[in-house]
């Protein structure tokens, strides 16, 4: 049976020895040592980090940042903490792991009928000029969530083209672009378009996204009040229909901002999705949304709705194909493994895959459970 920790303080969270829950303690310790000894080769001052090697004038931070911590994290098994290291209570920048929180806000909107179908053009719900052109009028919620939207334009001073042909080890096998494509025809990791999605969600909620997710998700799962979600300060202030000026948040810290959060609150988020959207007896987000969220994108089967998948074991290696994760630069990750009932949170780890594989190996040992 899955355990759900009480709200707030981490001291009250149940902690169990790995062997009590059928994990191999030696292999789990190997995962912890691996995480602790694979620090990101980055300076502590994140204002000096240019993740995508952007050229001027797009190499500056528009939103807030803070110095990073040391390698930290924790592992849950059936909701119980079975391993923790570093400073898991430290509130840290989380880069693109924020994108999975944007996805959750979209899911909450679908559940409440604010988005009738993910296959509808966004412009049917959002009338702010951003979806009026011939290209953008074809952009759907699905394509934004799968990063295949090909939305064109400039948002908060940043053109979508600044993200063209961004490559990583996990996407090196995907086709490069030589021109703009039709919506849905090309997968590309693009922060400007995720920020456009966050702004579209702000329009349909008519409420800042941090307030939405706090009320409908973070409070129900008992998260602390230490997390913060930022945009680009004065650069991303927008006016709502009622005249209020509010900040549109970013989907990561590429240009600053994004979600600042501790590892325990990350783990609660992962545990919610590991448990198919339920927190104990309370349904927080629908199972229908989970099914949509975890569908592989046809243009990149390792990607769902702003969550990374382990299709064909490309993203998390020898971990089960059912594993999925919220991933950000700097080794910031929340990885759920439904087959083994684990959630792994890493901060500032240069090899997340290596940690996840080792946790899965520790989980594969069949040990009797202690009553």
TORKOL-4160 file (C-alpha; in steps of 0.2 Angstrom, whole numbers, padded with zeros to 4 digits, m for minus):
371
<pt num="1" X="0000" Y="0000" Z="0000"/>
<pt num="2" X="0006" Y="0017" Z="m0005"/>
<pt num="3" X="0011" Y="0029" Z="0010"/>
<pt num="4" X="0006" Y="0048" Z="0008"/>
<pt num="5" X="0016" Y="0059" Z="0019"/>
<pt num="6" X="0007" Y="0072" Z="0030"/>
<pt num="7" X="0008" Y="0091" Z="0024"/>
<pt num="8" X="0023" Y="0102" Z="0026"/>
<pt num="9" X="0037" Y="0097" Z="0038"/>
<pt num="10" X="0048" Y="0083" Z="0031"/>
<pt num="11" X="0053" Y="0077" Z="0048"/>
<pt num="12" X="0036" Y="0068" Z="0049"/>
<pt num="13" X="0039" Y="0059" Z="0033"/>
<pt num="14" X="0040" Y="0040" Z="0035"/>
<pt num="15" X="0058" Y="0033" Z="0033"/>
<pt num="16" X="0061" Y="0015" Z="0031"/>
<pt num="17" X="0076" Y="0004" Z="0028"/>
<pt num="18" X="0077" Y="m0002" Z="0010"/>
<pt num="19" X="0077" Y="m0020" Z="0014"/>
<pt num="20" X="0060" Y="m0017" Z="0023"/>
<pt num="21" X="0052" Y="m0013" Z="0007"/>
<pt num="22" X="0061" Y="m0026" Z="m0004"/>
<pt num="23" X="0076" Y="m0016" Z="m0010"/>
<pt num="24" X="0094" Y="m0021" Z="m0011"/>
<pt num="25" X="0102" Y="m0009" Z="0002"/>
<pt num="26" X="0119" Y="m0012" Z="m0006"/>
<pt num="27" X="0113" Y="m0007" Z="m0024"/>
<pt num="28" X="0103" Y="0007" Z="m0017"/>
<pt num="29" X="0118" Y="0014" Z="m0008"/>
<pt num="30" X="0128" Y="0013" Z="m0024"/>
<pt num="31" X="0115" Y="0024" Z="m0032"/>
<pt num="32" X="0117" Y="0037" Z="m0019"/>
<pt num="33" X="0136" Y="0037" Z="m0020"/>
<pt num="34" X="0135" Y="0038" Z="m0038"/>
<pt num="35" X="0123" Y="0053" Z="m0037"/>
<pt num="36" X="0134" Y="0062" Z="m0024"/>
<pt num="37" X="0150" Y="0059" Z="m0034"/>
<pt num="38" X="0143" Y="0066" Z="m0050"/>
<pt num="39" X="0142" Y="0084" Z="m0047"/>
<pt num="40" X="0138" Y="0095" Z="m0062"/>
<pt num="41" X="0153" Y="0104" Z="m0068"/>
<pt num="42" X="0145" Y="0121" Z="m0066"/>
<pt num="43" X="0149" Y="0136" Z="m0055"/>
<pt num="44" X="0139" Y="0139" Z="m0040"/>
<pt num="45" X="0134" Y="0156" Z="m0048"/>
<pt num="46" X="0121" Y="0151" Z="m0061"/>
<pt num="47" X="0121" Y="0168" Z="m0068"/>
<pt num="48" X="0137" Y="0163" Z="m0076"/>
<pt num="49" X="0129" Y="0147" Z="m0084"/>
<pt num="50" X="0123" Y="0149" Z="m0103"/>
<pt num="51" X="0115" Y="0132" Z="m0105"/>
<pt num="52" X="0111" Y="0133" Z="m0123"/>
<pt num="53" X="0127" Y="0144" Z="m0128"/>
<pt num="54" X="0115" Y="0158" Z="m0134"/>
<pt num="55" X="0123" Y="0172" Z="m0143"/>
<pt num="56" X="0121" Y="0191" Z="m0138"/>
<pt num="57" X="0108" Y="0198" Z="m0135"/>
<pt num="58" X="0100" Y="0182" Z="m0130"/>
<pt num="59" X="0113" Y="0176" Z="m0118"/>
<pt num="60" X="0107" Y="0187" Z="m0103"/>
<pt num="61" X="0096" Y="0182" Z="m0088"/>
<pt num="62" X="0079" Y="0191" Z="m0089"/>
<pt num="63" X="0072" Y="0183" Z="m0073"/>
<pt num="64" X="0078" Y="0179" Z="m0055"/>
<pt num="65" X="0092" Y="0166" Z="m0052"/>
<pt num="66" X="0100" Y="0160" Z="m0036"/>
<pt num="67" X="0116" Y="0151" Z="m0032"/>
<pt num="68" X="0115" Y="0132" Z="m0034"/>
<pt num="69" X="0118" Y="0119" Z="m0020"/>
<pt num="70" X="0128" Y="0103" Z="m0020"/>
<pt num="71" X="0122" Y="0086" Z="m0026"/>
<pt num="72" X="0106" Y="0082" Z="m0017"/>
<pt num="73" X="0091" Y="0071" Z="m0018"/>
<pt num="74" X="0080" Y="0057" Z="m0012"/>
<pt num="75" X="0072" Y="0040" Z="m0016"/>
<pt num="76" X="0054" Y="0035" Z="m0012"/>
<pt num="77" X="0048" Y="0017" Z="m0012"/>
<pt num="78" X="0029" Y="0016" Z="m0010"/>
<pt num="79" X="0029" Y="0033" Z="m0004"/>
<pt num="80" X="0042" Y="0030" Z="0011"/>
<pt num="81" X="0059" Y="0039" Z="0010"/>
<pt num="82" X="0072" Y="0025" Z="0008"/>
<pt num="83" X="0087" Y="0036" Z="0004"/>
<pt num="84" X="0092" Y="0054" Z="0005"/>
<pt num="85" X="0108" Y="0064" Z="0002"/>
<pt num="86" X="0115" Y="0081" Z="0002"/>
<pt num="87" X="0103" Y="0095" Z="0006"/>
<pt num="88" X="0085" Y="0089" Z="0000"/>
<pt num="89" X="0077" Y="0103" Z="0010"/>
<pt num="90" X="0086" Y="0117" Z="0000"/>
<pt num="91" X="0075" Y="0127" Z="m0012"/>
<pt num="92" X="0084" Y="0127" Z="m0028"/>
<pt num="93" X="0082" Y="0132" Z="m0046"/>
<pt num="94" X="0075" Y="0117" Z="m0056"/>
<pt num="95" X="0077" Y="0122" Z="m0074"/>
<pt num="96" X="0066" Y="0113" Z="m0087"/>
<pt num="97" X="0059" Y="0101" Z="m0074"/>
<pt num="98" X="0047" Y="0116" Z="m0072"/>
<pt num="99" X="0039" Y="0111" Z="m0089"/>
<pt num="100" X="0031" Y="0096" Z="m0081"/>
<pt num="101" X="0022" Y="0108" Z="m0069"/>
<pt num="102" X="0016" Y="0118" Z="m0084"/>
<pt num="103" X="0009" Y="0102" Z="m0091"/>
<pt num="104" X="0000" Y="0099" Z="m0074"/>
<pt num="105" X="m0008" Y="0116" Z="m0075"/>
<pt num="106" X="m0014" Y="0111" Z="m0093"/>
<pt num="107" X="m0021" Y="0095" Z="m0086"/>
<pt num="108" X="m0031" Y="0104" Z="m0073"/>
<pt num="109" X="m0038" Y="0115" Z="m0086"/>
<pt num="110" X="m0044" Y="0100" Z="m0097"/>
<pt num="111" X="m0051" Y="0092" Z="m0081"/>
<pt num="112" X="m0062" Y="0108" Z="m0078"/>
<pt num="113" X="m0067" Y="0110" Z="m0096"/>
<pt num="114" X="m0057" Y="0126" Z="m0099"/>
<pt num="115" X="m0049" Y="0116" Z="m0113"/>
<pt num="116" X="m0062" Y="0106" Z="m0122"/>
<pt num="117" X="m0050" Y="0096" Z="m0132"/>
<pt num="118" X="m0031" Y="0096" Z="m0133"/>
<pt num="119" X="m0033" Y="0095" Z="m0152"/>
<pt num="120" X="m0042" Y="0111" Z="m0153"/>
<pt num="121" X="m0033" Y="0126" Z="m0160"/>
<pt num="122" X="m0027" Y="0137" Z="m0145"/>
<pt num="123" X="m0033" Y="0152" Z="m0154"/>
<pt num="124" X="m0051" Y="0146" Z="m0151"/>
<pt num="125" X="m0048" Y="0149" Z="m0132"/>
<pt num="126" X="m0035" Y="0162" Z="m0132"/>
<pt num="127" X="m0038" Y="0179" Z="m0141"/>
<pt num="128" X="m0022" Y="0189" Z="m0138"/>
<pt num="129" X="m0015" Y="0191" Z="m0155"/>
<pt num="130" X="m0003" Y="0176" Z="m0153"/>
<pt num="131" X="m0012" Y="0164" Z="m0163"/>
<pt num="132" X="m0019" Y="0175" Z="m0177"/>
<pt num="133" X="m0007" Y="0171" Z="m0191"/>
<pt num="134" X="m0009" Y="0158" Z="m0204"/>
<pt num="135" X="0005" Y="0148" Z="m0196"/>
<pt num="136" X="m0001" Y="0150" Z="m0178"/>
<pt num="137" X="m0019" Y="0148" Z="m0181"/>
<pt num="138" X="m0016" Y="0129" Z="m0183"/>
<pt num="139" X="m0006" Y="0127" Z="m0167"/>
<pt num="140" X="m0016" Y="0115" Z="m0155"/>
<pt num="141" X="m0014" Y="0112" Z="m0136"/>
<pt num="142" X="m0007" Y="0095" Z="m0140"/>
<pt num="143" X="0007" Y="0102" Z="m0152"/>
<pt num="144" X="0012" Y="0114" Z="m0138"/>
<pt num="145" X="0012" Y="0101" Z="m0125"/>
<pt num="146" X="0022" Y="0089" Z="m0136"/>
<pt num="147" X="0034" Y="0103" Z="m0142"/>
<pt num="148" X="0029" Y="0101" Z="m0160"/>
<pt num="149" X="0019" Y="0117" Z="m0162"/>
<pt num="150" X="0031" Y="0127" Z="m0173"/>
<pt num="151" X="0023" Y="0143" Z="m0166"/>
<pt num="152" X="0031" Y="0158" Z="m0174"/>
<pt num="153" X="0034" Y="0174" Z="m0166"/>
<pt num="154" X="0043" Y="0184" Z="m0152"/>
<pt num="155" X="0038" Y="0183" Z="m0134"/>
<pt num="156" X="0045" Y="0194" Z="m0120"/>
<pt num="157" X="0059" Y="0200" Z="m0132"/>
<pt num="158" X="0064" Y="0182" Z="m0137"/>
<pt num="159" X="0061" Y="0175" Z="m0155"/>
<pt num="160" X="0056" Y="0157" Z="m0157"/>
<pt num="161" X="0071" Y="0155" Z="m0169"/>
<pt num="162" X="0083" Y="0157" Z="m0154"/>
<pt num="163" X="0079" Y="0139" Z="m0149"/>
<pt num="164" X="0081" Y="0131" Z="m0167"/>
<pt num="165" X="0091" Y="0116" Z="m0168"/>
<pt num="166" X="0095" Y="0114" Z="m0150"/>
<pt num="167" X="0104" Y="0097" Z="m0148"/>
<pt num="168" X="0107" Y="0085" Z="m0134"/>
<pt num="169" X="0113" Y="0067" Z="m0132"/>
<pt num="170" X="0095" Y="0062" Z="m0131"/>
<pt num="171" X="0089" Y="0071" Z="m0146"/>
<pt num="172" X="0104" Y="0069" Z="m0157"/>
<pt num="173" X="0096" Y="0056" Z="m0168"/>
<pt num="174" X="0081" Y="0067" Z="m0172"/>
<pt num="175" X="0081" Y="0077" Z="m0188"/>
<pt num="176" X="0088" Y="0094" Z="m0189"/>
<pt num="177" X="0078" Y="0108" Z="m0197"/>
<pt num="178" X="0083" Y="0119" Z="m0212"/>
<pt num="179" X="0067" Y="0130" Z="m0212"/>
<pt num="180" X="0050" Y="0132" Z="m0202"/>
<pt num="181" X="0039" Y="0118" Z="m0203"/>
<pt num="182" X="0020" Y="0116" Z="m0202"/>
<pt num="183" X="0013" Y="0114" Z="m0184"/>
<pt num="184" X="0014" Y="0096" Z="m0178"/>
<pt num="185" X="0028" Y="0091" Z="m0191"/>
<pt num="186" X="0044" Y="0094" Z="m0182"/>
<pt num="187" X="0049" Y="0090" Z="m0164"/>
<pt num="188" X="0061" Y="0103" Z="m0156"/>
<pt num="189" X="0065" Y="0107" Z="m0138"/>
<pt num="190" X="0060" Y="0125" Z="m0137"/>
<pt num="191" X="0058" Y="0136" Z="m0122"/>
<pt num="192" X="0050" Y="0151" Z="m0131"/>
<pt num="193" X="0035" Y="0140" Z="m0136"/>
<pt num="194" X="0033" Y="0133" Z="m0118"/>
<pt num="195" X="0033" Y="0151" Z="m0112"/>
<pt num="196" X="0019" Y="0154" Z="m0125"/>
<pt num="197" X="0010" Y="0139" Z="m0118"/>
<pt num="198" X="0011" Y="0146" Z="m0101"/>
<pt num="199" X="0005" Y="0162" Z="m0106"/>
<pt num="200" X="m0010" Y="0154" Z="m0115"/>
<pt num="201" X="m0014" Y="0145" Z="m0099"/>
<pt num="202" X="m0013" Y="0161" Z="m0090"/>
<pt num="203" X="m0026" Y="0168" Z="m0102"/>
<pt num="204" X="m0039" Y="0154" Z="m0100"/>
<pt num="205" X="m0037" Y="0153" Z="m0081"/>
<pt num="206" X="m0037" Y="0172" Z="m0079"/>
<pt num="207" X="m0026" Y="0169" Z="m0064"/>
<pt num="208" X="m0007" Y="0167" Z="m0061"/>
<pt num="209" X="m0002" Y="0149" Z="m0064"/>
<pt num="210" X="0007" Y="0148" Z="m0047"/>
<pt num="211" X="m0010" Y="0152" Z="m0038"/>
<pt num="212" X="m0019" Y="0139" Z="m0049"/>
<pt num="213" X="m0006" Y="0125" Z="m0045"/>
<pt num="214" X="m0005" Y="0130" Z="m0027"/>
<pt num="215" X="m0024" Y="0129" Z="m0024"/>
<pt num="216" X="m0027" Y="0114" Z="m0035"/>
<pt num="217" X="m0012" Y="0103" Z="m0034"/>
<pt num="218" X="0002" Y="0108" Z="m0022"/>
<pt num="219" X="m0009" Y="0111" Z="m0007"/>
<pt num="220" X="m0019" Y="0095" Z="m0009"/>
<pt num="221" X="m0003" Y="0085" Z="m0009"/>
<pt num="222" X="0004" Y="0094" Z="0006"/>
<pt num="223" X="0018" Y="0103" Z="m0001"/>
<pt num="224" X="0027" Y="0116" Z="0009"/>
<pt num="225" X="0026" Y="0135" Z="0006"/>
<pt num="226" X="0044" Y="0137" Z="0002"/>
<pt num="227" X="0042" Y="0134" Z="m0017"/>
<pt num="228" X="0042" Y="0149" Z="m0029"/>
<pt num="229" X="0037" Y="0150" Z="m0048"/>
<pt num="230" X="0045" Y="0165" Z="m0057"/>
<pt num="231" X="0044" Y="0172" Z="m0074"/>
<pt num="232" X="0055" Y="0186" Z="m0082"/>
<pt num="233" X="0050" Y="0200" Z="m0069"/>
<pt num="234" X="0045" Y="0216" Z="m0079"/>
<pt num="235" X="0049" Y="0208" Z="m0095"/>
<pt num="236" X="0034" Y="0195" Z="m0094"/>
<pt num="237" X="0021" Y="0206" Z="m0086"/>
<pt num="238" X="0005" Y="0205" Z="m0095"/>
<pt num="239" X="m0013" Y="0213" Z="m0093"/>
<pt num="240" X="m0028" Y="0201" Z="m0090"/>
<pt num="241" X="m0045" Y="0205" Z="m0097"/>
<pt num="242" X="m0050" Y="0213" Z="m0080"/>
<pt num="243" X="m0035" Y="0225" Z="m0081"/>
<pt num="244" X="m0024" Y="0216" Z="m0068"/>
<pt num="245" X="m0006" Y="0216" Z="m0072"/>
<pt num="246" X="0002" Y="0199" Z="m0068"/>
<pt num="247" X="0018" Y="0190" Z="m0071"/>
<pt num="248" X="0018" Y="0176" Z="m0084"/>
<pt num="249" X="0029" Y="0162" Z="m0078"/>
<pt num="250" X="0042" Y="0153" Z="m0088"/>
<pt num="251" X="0044" Y="0135" Z="m0091"/>
<pt num="252" X="0062" Y="0134" Z="m0085"/>
<pt num="253" X="0077" Y="0144" Z="m0081"/>
<pt num="254" X="0085" Y="0146" Z="m0098"/>
<pt num="255" X="0083" Y="0165" Z="m0096"/>
<pt num="256" X="0080" Y="0164" Z="m0077"/>
<pt num="257" X="0065" Y="0161" Z="m0067"/>
<pt num="258" X="0055" Y="0145" Z="m0067"/>
<pt num="259" X="0052" Y="0134" Z="m0052"/>
<pt num="260" X="0062" Y="0136" Z="m0036"/>
<pt num="261" X="0058" Y="0121" Z="m0025"/>
<pt num="262" X="0065" Y="0108" Z="m0013"/>
<pt num="263" X="0068" Y="0090" Z="m0016"/>
<pt num="264" X="0054" Y="0084" Z="m0005"/>
<pt num="265" X="0041" Y="0094" Z="m0013"/>
<pt num="266" X="0047" Y="0088" Z="m0030"/>
<pt num="267" X="0045" Y="0070" Z="m0023"/>
<pt num="268" X="0027" Y="0074" Z="m0018"/>
<pt num="269" X="0024" Y="0079" Z="m0036"/>
<pt num="270" X="0032" Y="0063" Z="m0043"/>
<pt num="271" X="0022" Y="0053" Z="m0030"/>
<pt num="272" X="0006" Y="0060" Z="m0036"/>
<pt num="273" X="0009" Y="0055" Z="m0054"/>
<pt num="274" X="0016" Y="0038" Z="m0049"/>
<pt num="275" X="m0001" Y="0035" Z="m0041"/>
<pt num="276" X="m0010" Y="0040" Z="m0057"/>
<pt num="277" X="m0016" Y="0057" Z="m0051"/>
<pt num="278" X="m0023" Y="0052" Z="m0033"/>
<pt num="279" X="m0016" Y="0058" Z="m0017"/>
<pt num="280" X="m0023" Y="0044" Z="m0005"/>
<pt num="281" X="m0041" Y="0044" Z="m0007"/>
<pt num="282" X="m0042" Y="0061" Z="m0016"/>
<pt num="283" X="m0042" Y="0063" Z="m0035"/>
<pt num="284" X="m0031" Y="0078" Z="m0039"/>
<pt num="285" X="m0029" Y="0076" Z="m0058"/>
<pt num="286" X="m0039" Y="0064" Z="m0069"/>
<pt num="287" X="m0032" Y="0047" Z="m0075"/>
<pt num="288" X="m0038" Y="0052" Z="m0092"/>
<pt num="289" X="m0025" Y="0066" Z="m0091"/>
<pt num="290" X="m0012" Y="0054" Z="m0086"/>
<pt num="291" X="m0016" Y="0043" Z="m0101"/>
<pt num="292" X="m0014" Y="0058" Z="m0113"/>
<pt num="293" X="0001" Y="0065" Z="m0104"/>
<pt num="294" X="0011" Y="0048" Z="m0106"/>
<pt num="295" X="0007" Y="0045" Z="m0124"/>
<pt num="296" X="0023" Y="0045" Z="m0134"/>
<pt num="297" X="0024" Y="0059" Z="m0147"/>
<pt num="298" X="0025" Y="0053" Z="m0165"/>
<pt num="299" X="0039" Y="0064" Z="m0169"/>
<pt num="300" X="0049" Y="0059" Z="m0153"/>
<pt num="301" X="0043" Y="0044" Z="m0144"/>
<pt num="302" X="0054" Y="0048" Z="m0129"/>
<pt num="303" X="0042" Y="0063" Z="m0125"/>
<pt num="304" X="0024" Y="0065" Z="m0119"/>
<pt num="305" X="0016" Y="0081" Z="m0113"/>
<pt num="306" X="0031" Y="0090" Z="m0107"/>
<pt num="307" X="0037" Y="0074" Z="m0098"/>
<pt num="308" X="0051" Y="0063" Z="m0104"/>
<pt num="309" X="0047" Y="0044" Z="m0107"/>
<pt num="310" X="0058" Y="0029" Z="m0108"/>
<pt num="311" X="0051" Y="0022" Z="m0124"/>
<pt num="312" X="0064" Y="0009" Z="m0131"/>
<pt num="313" X="0074" Y="0013" Z="m0115"/>
<pt num="314" X="0082" Y="0028" Z="m0124"/>
<pt num="315" X="0080" Y="0041" Z="m0110"/>
<pt num="316" X="0082" Y="0031" Z="m0093"/>
<pt num="317" X="0092" Y="0016" Z="m0100"/>
<pt num="318" X="0089" Y="m0001" Z="m0091"/>
<pt num="319" X="0075" Y="0006" Z="m0080"/>
<pt num="320" X="0058" Y="0000" Z="m0086"/>
<pt num="321" X="0050" Y="0007" Z="m0101"/>
<pt num="322" X="0035" Y="0013" Z="m0091"/>
<pt num="323" X="0047" Y="0026" Z="m0081"/>
<pt num="324" X="0044" Y="0044" Z="m0085"/>
<pt num="325" X="0052" Y="0060" Z="m0078"/>
<pt num="326" X="0052" Y="0079" Z="m0076"/>
<pt num="327" X="0070" Y="0084" Z="m0082"/>
<pt num="328" X="0079" Y="0100" Z="m0081"/>
<pt num="329" X="0097" Y="0106" Z="m0085"/>
<pt num="330" X="0109" Y="0104" Z="m0071"/>
<pt num="331" X="0103" Y="0086" Z="m0067"/>
<pt num="332" X="0087" Y="0092" Z="m0059"/>
<pt num="333" X="0075" Y="0077" Z="m0061"/>
<pt num="334" X="0060" Y="0069" Z="m0054"/>
<pt num="335" X="0058" Y="0051" Z="m0061"/>
<pt num="336" X="0044" Y="0040" Z="m0057"/>
<pt num="337" X="0046" Y="0021" Z="m0060"/>
<pt num="338" X="0028" Y="0013" Z="m0059"/>
<pt num="339" X="0034" Y="m0005" Z="m0061"/>
<pt num="340" X="0045" Y="m0003" Z="m0045"/>
<pt num="341" X="0035" Y="0010" Z="m0035"/>
<pt num="342" X="0049" Y="0022" Z="m0034"/>
<pt num="343" X="0052" Y="0041" Z="m0036"/>
<pt num="344" X="0069" Y="0047" Z="m0038"/>
<pt num="345" X="0074" Y="0065" Z="m0036"/>
<pt num="346" X="0091" Y="0072" Z="m0041"/>
<pt num="347" X="0098" Y="0089" Z="m0040"/>
<pt num="348" X="0115" Y="0094" Z="m0048"/>
<pt num="349" X="0119" Y="0077" Z="m0055"/>
<pt num="350" X="0128" Y="0075" Z="m0071"/>
<pt num="351" X="0121" Y="0058" Z="m0075"/>
<pt num="352" X="0103" Y="0056" Z="m0070"/>
<pt num="353" X="0101" Y="0041" Z="m0081"/>
<pt num="354" X="0115" Y="0032" Z="m0071"/>
<pt num="355" X="0106" Y="0036" Z="m0054"/>
<pt num="356" X="0089" Y="0030" Z="m0061"/>
<pt num="357" X="0097" Y="0014" Z="m0068"/>
<pt num="358" X="0105" Y="0010" Z="m0051"/>
<pt num="359" X="0089" Y="0013" Z="m0041"/>
<pt num="360" X="0079" Y="0002" Z="m0054"/>
<pt num="361" X="0093" Y="m0012" Z="m0051"/>
<pt num="362" X="0091" Y="m0010" Z="m0032"/>
<pt num="363" X="0072" Y="m0012" Z="m0034"/>
<pt num="364" X="0073" Y="m0028" Z="m0045"/>
<pt num="365" X="0079" Y="m0038" Z="m0030"/>
<pt num="366" X="0065" Y="m0049" Z="m0023"/>
<pt num="367" X="0066" Y="m0047" Z="m0004"/>
<pt num="368" X="0052" Y="m0052" Z="0008"/>
<pt num="369" X="0043" Y="m0036" Z="0015"/>
<pt num="370" X="0044" Y="m0033" Z="0033"/>
<pt num="371" X="0026" Y="m0032" Z="0041"/>
